[in-house]
Amino acid sequence: MINHRRPGPPRTSARRVGQDRDRSIRQAHDVLRASIRRGLVAPNDALVEFQLTRSLGVARNALREALQALADEGLVVRRPAVGTLVARRMLQVSADEIIGFGNGFEDDLRPRVTSERLAAEPVELGADLRRTLGMAEDGTTQMIEIIVKVDDEPVCIVATYLPGDVDPDRFNKEYEAPSVSFERLLGVPLARTTTMVEAINADPWTASMLDVAPGAALVLREQLLTDASGTAAILNIARYRADRVAFIASAVPAPAPEGQ
């Protein structure tokens, strides 16, 4: 039998619809988070839904899910009968610093940063880490741990591992840039910084110190500082609140070889 029915319009699968919706949520989240991170919207600014649906080109339900994700990350607050407000500005940190940029931090940030020493004690390191720090097999190591705050709000905890013969009293109680502390502690200029960044969850003690929930997202940054010879080294391991800090790096592409 010949089917004389005219073909209908092509069907859109439920999976495709779900993928498009999820993509809209991610796009709205990415754009709004970037706007907060870059300071394009300030703390207490309102994020008005009907304006954002038009400017971002997303449905209201997708926008609301993106706003809820930002609320879960601590970047906005959602209040009944008020709306969604920006909670805070994120700190942008260069790859070579603990807080700030270049040889320290912005002029408006410097007076807002404080640090407190939590511990200073000898520690045992494995052979691999001792070699990384340029230490002899029988060398000793000490760990100095500080908490860094901005506007009295905890932002990160930094554990610094350095040779045991360095006087811990020379470790500045006030926050200073790694390049400054390296030369003051080891007596030679800092020549190289190697950085590794990964995501972790907050253990109970770290969570209590950083004022976040246990299991909250943190950014762990391992930073190896060495002199020109590679024989003097300091290792910083910092745990940052993921809702307060974003890392920024820039690079200039090397020129292509002639003839290519």
C-alpha positions as CSV (number, residue, x, y, z in Angstrom):
1,M,0.0,0.0,0.0
2,I,1.2,3.4,-0.9
3,N,1.3,5.9,1.9
4,H,0.0,9.2,0.5
5,R,0.6,11.2,3.7
6,R,2.7,14.2,3.3
7,P,5.9,14.2,5.3
8,G,5.8,16.4,8.4
9,P,8.5,18.7,9.6
10,P,11.7,17.0,10.9
11,R,11.6,16.1,14.5
12,T,14.0,17.6,17.1
13,S,15.1,15.0,19.5
14,A,14.7,15.5,23.3
15,R,18.4,15.0,23.7
16,R,19.2,17.8,21.3
17,V,16.8,20.1,23.1
18,G,18.4,19.2,26.4
19,Q,21.9,19.8,25.0
20,D,20.9,23.3,23.6
21,R,19.4,24.2,27.0
22,D,22.5,23.1,28.9
23,R,24.6,25.0,26.5
24,S,22.6,28.1,27.1
25,I,23.0,27.8,30.8
26,R,26.8,27.4,30.5
27,Q,27.1,30.3,28.1
28,A,25.1,32.6,30.5
29,H,27.1,31.4,33.4
30,D,30.4,32.0,31.6
31,V,29.5,35.5,30.5
32,L,28.2,36.6,33.8
33,R,31.1,35.1,35.8
34,A,33.6,36.8,33.4
35,S,31.7,40.1,33.9
36,I,32.0,39.8,37.7
37,R,35.7,38.7,37.5
38,R,36.6,41.6,35.3
39,G,34.8,44.2,37.4
40,L,32.3,45.1,34.7
41,V,29.6,44.7,37.4
42,A,30.3,45.8,41.0
43,P,29.3,44.4,44.3
44,N,25.6,45.1,45.1
45,D,24.8,45.7,41.4
46,A,21.5,44.1,40.4
47,L,21.5,41.5,37.6
48,V,18.0,42.2,36.1
49,E,16.6,39.1,34.5
50,F,14.5,40.6,31.7
51,Q,17.5,42.7,30.6
52,L,19.9,39.7,30.7
53,T,17.6,37.4,28.7
54,R,17.7,40.0,25.9
55,S,21.4,40.8,26.0
56,L,22.5,37.2,26.4
57,G,19.8,35.7,24.1
58,V,18.8,33.0,26.5
59,A,15.5,31.8,27.9
60,R,14.5,33.0,31.4
61,N,14.6,29.4,32.8
62,A,18.2,28.9,31.5
63,L,19.2,32.3,32.9
64,R,17.8,31.5,36.3
65,E,19.7,28.3,36.4
66,A,22.9,30.2,35.5
67,L,22.2,32.7,38.3
68,Q,21.6,29.9,40.8
69,A,24.9,28.4,39.8
70,L,26.6,31.7,40.5
71,A,24.8,31.9,43.8
72,D,26.0,28.4,44.7
73,E,29.6,29.7,43.9
74,G,29.1,32.6,46.3
75,L,29.4,35.3,43.6
76,V,25.8,36.5,43.8
77,V,23.0,36.5,46.3
78,R,19.3,35.9,45.3
79,R,16.7,37.6,47.5
80,P,12.9,37.3,47.3
81,A,11.3,40.5,46.2
82,V,14.7,42.1,45.6
83,G,16.3,40.0,42.9
84,T,19.9,38.9,42.2
85,L,22.8,41.1,43.5
86,V,26.5,40.8,42.9
87,A,28.0,39.6,46.2
88,R,31.7,40.4,45.6
89,R,34.4,41.0,43.1
90,M,36.8,38.2,42.5
91,L,40.5,38.8,42.9
92,Q,42.6,38.3,39.8
93,V,46.0,36.9,40.6
94,S,49.0,36.6,38.2
95,A,50.6,33.2,37.8
96,D,53.8,34.2,39.6
97,E,52.2,35.8,42.7
98,I,50.3,34.8,45.8
99,I,48.0,37.8,45.7
100,G,48.1,40.6,43.1
101,F,50.3,41.2,40.1
102,G,53.9,41.9,39.1
103,N,56.2,42.6,42.0
104,G,53.3,42.8,44.5
105,F,49.7,43.9,44.0
106,E,47.7,46.9,42.9
107,D,47.9,50.1,45.0
108,D,44.2,49.7,46.0
109,L,44.8,46.1,47.1
110,R,48.0,46.5,49.1
111,P,46.6,48.1,52.2
112,R,43.7,45.6,52.3
113,V,45.9,42.5,52.5
114,T,47.0,41.0,55.8
115,S,48.6,37.7,56.8
116,E,48.9,35.7,59.9
117,R,51.4,32.9,60.7
118,L,49.7,29.6,61.6
119,A,52.7,27.3,62.0
120,A,56.5,27.2,61.8
121,E,58.0,23.7,62.3
122,P,60.5,21.2,60.9
123,V,59.0,18.6,58.5
124,E,60.2,15.4,56.9
125,L,60.1,15.4,53.1
126,G,60.5,12.5,50.7
127,A,63.7,12.1,48.6
128,D,62.0,13.4,45.5
129,L,60.9,16.7,47.2
130,R,64.3,17.1,48.7
131,R,65.9,16.9,45.3
132,T,63.3,19.3,43.9
133,L,64.4,21.8,46.6
134,G,68.1,21.2,45.8
135,M,68.7,19.7,49.3
136,A,71.2,17.1,50.3
137,E,69.9,13.6,51.2
138,D,70.4,14.4,54.9
139,G,69.1,18.0,54.6
140,T,66.4,19.3,56.9
141,T,63.3,21.2,55.8
142,Q,61.0,23.5,57.6
143,M,57.4,24.5,56.8
144,I,55.9,27.9,57.5
145,E,52.2,28.3,57.0
146,I,50.3,31.5,56.8
147,I,46.7,32.6,56.1
148,V,46.2,35.5,53.8
149,K,43.1,37.8,54.2
150,V,41.7,40.6,52.0
151,D,39.4,43.0,53.8
152,D,39.6,40.6,56.8
153,E,38.1,37.8,54.7
154,P,40.3,34.7,54.4
155,V,41.4,34.1,50.8
156,C,44.1,31.5,50.9
157,I,46.4,29.4,53.1
158,V,50.0,29.1,52.0
159,A,52.5,26.5,53.2
160,T,56.1,27.4,52.4
161,Y,58.8,24.7,52.4
162,L,62.4,26.0,52.7
163,P,65.8,24.7,53.8
164,G,66.1,24.0,57.5
165,D,69.1,26.3,57.9
166,V,67.1,29.4,57.1
167,D,66.2,31.4,60.2
168,P,62.3,31.3,60.4
169,D,62.4,34.7,62.1
170,R,63.5,36.1,58.8
171,F,60.2,35.0,57.3
172,N,58.3,38.3,57.2
173,K,55.1,38.3,59.2
174,E,53.6,40.7,56.7
175,Y,52.6,39.5,53.3
176,E,55.2,40.2,50.6
177,A,55.7,39.1,47.0
178,P,57.5,35.8,46.4
179,S,60.4,37.4,44.5
180,V,61.0,39.7,47.5
181,S,60.8,36.9,50.2
182,F,63.0,34.6,48.1
183,E,65.9,37.0,47.9
184,R,65.6,38.0,51.5
185,L,65.5,34.4,52.8
186,L,68.1,32.8,50.5
187,G,70.3,35.7,49.7
188,V,70.1,35.2,45.9
189,P,67.7,36.6,43.3
190,L,64.7,34.7,42.1
191,A,65.3,33.5,38.5
192,R,62.5,31.0,37.7
193,T,59.0,30.2,38.9
194,T,57.3,27.0,37.9
195,T,53.6,26.8,38.7
196,M,51.0,24.0,38.7
197,V,47.3,24.6,39.3
198,E,44.6,22.1,40.0
199,A,41.1,21.8,41.6
200,I,40.6,20.2,45.0
201,N,37.9,20.0,47.7
202,A,38.3,21.6,51.1
203,D,39.2,19.3,54.0
204,P,37.5,20.1,57.3
205,W,40.4,22.0,58.8
206,T,41.0,24.1,55.7
207,A,37.3,24.7,55.3
208,S,37.1,26.1,58.9
209,M,40.1,28.4,58.3
210,L,38.8,29.7,55.0
211,D,35.2,30.0,56.2
212,V,33.8,27.7,53.6
213,A,31.8,24.4,53.8
214,P,33.8,21.2,54.0
215,G,34.1,19.8,50.5
216,A,33.8,23.3,48.9
217,A,35.8,23.9,45.7
218,L,39.3,25.2,46.2
219,V,42.2,26.0,43.8
220,L,45.5,24.4,44.7
221,R,48.6,26.1,43.4
222,E,52.0,24.6,43.7
223,Q,54.8,27.1,43.0
224,L,58.5,26.2,42.8
225,L,60.9,29.1,43.1
226,T,64.5,28.7,42.1
227,D,67.7,30.7,41.6
228,A,69.6,30.9,38.3
229,S,71.7,27.8,39.2
230,G,68.7,25.7,40.4
231,T,70.4,24.9,43.7
232,A,68.4,27.2,45.9
233,A,64.7,26.7,46.0
234,I,61.5,27.4,47.9
235,L,58.2,25.5,47.4
236,N,54.9,27.2,48.0
237,I,51.7,25.2,48.2
238,A,48.6,27.5,48.4
239,R,45.0,26.6,48.8
240,Y,42.6,29.4,47.5
241,R,38.9,29.9,47.8
242,A,37.5,29.2,44.3
243,D,34.8,31.8,44.9
244,R,37.3,34.6,45.6
245,V,40.3,34.1,43.3
246,A,40.9,33.7,39.6
247,F,44.4,33.2,38.0
248,I,45.4,35.2,35.0
249,A,48.4,34.7,32.7
250,S,49.5,36.2,29.4
251,A,52.0,35.1,26.8
252,V,53.5,36.7,23.7
253,P,53.9,34.1,20.9
254,A,57.4,33.6,19.8
255,P,58.1,34.9,16.3
256,A,58.1,32.2,13.6
257,P,61.5,31.2,12.3
258,E,62.5,33.0,9.1
259,G,61.4,31.3,5.9
260,Q,58.3,29.7,7.5
